Amino acid sequence: MNPKVNFFFDKGKKWHKEFEKLRTIVLDCGLTEELKWGCPCYTLQGSNIVLIHGFKEYCALLFFKGALLNDSNGILIQQTKNVQSARQVRFTPANGGIRQIIAREGTLKAYIYEAIEVERAGLKVKLKKMEEFIIPEELQKRLDKKPVLKKAFNALTPGRQRAYIFYFSQPKQSKTRESRIEKYIPQILDRRGLND
């Protein structure tokens, strides 16, 4: 147990019992506990394997390369359609929360050990190339009209480009997409990501 992570497991927090049990399960698998993105992250020789996190509706064990796991129990969930690699096992009060974690302890450990083997084997998730993402028409028009904007956008990391594409694509109305793009043009020109 890493003392820097202990605050995450403080009593009184929502999902306290679930977090504690997940921590015990993961640590039993021999991973190193670290703090990343404000959450307990479990690594093997510096590579991320699983993360414990919680949301309003559920808590979850996230497998960084979950897309490569053999999900024979059908418990892995793709968080959103845009998530390419990670998969979650979710726990909610409706599905038994702590009781379900206890009941699935063996299954969870099997998935964790498989994730460790995936990492040891050096397997990688084949991610979509930037050219495969559909750029919203409103953004493409702006990029075509302003070469300086296009140059700045292309200079962003692929992850930052994807974040903008997803964010600009979300609204149903063109007017809303255009207003989002307009708002973030200065940030793109400064070569900063959506959340920088």
Secondary structure, 3 states (H helix, E strand, C coil): CCHHHHHHHCCCCCCHHHHHHHHHHHHCCCCEEEEECCEEEEEECCEEEEEEEECCCCEEEEECCHHHCCCCCCCCECCCCCCCCCEEEEECHHHCCHHHHHHCHHHHHHHHHHHHHHHHCCCCCCCCCHHHCCCCHHHHHHHHHCHHHHHHHHHCCHHHHHHHHHHHHCCCCHHHHHHHHHHHHHHHHCCCCCCC
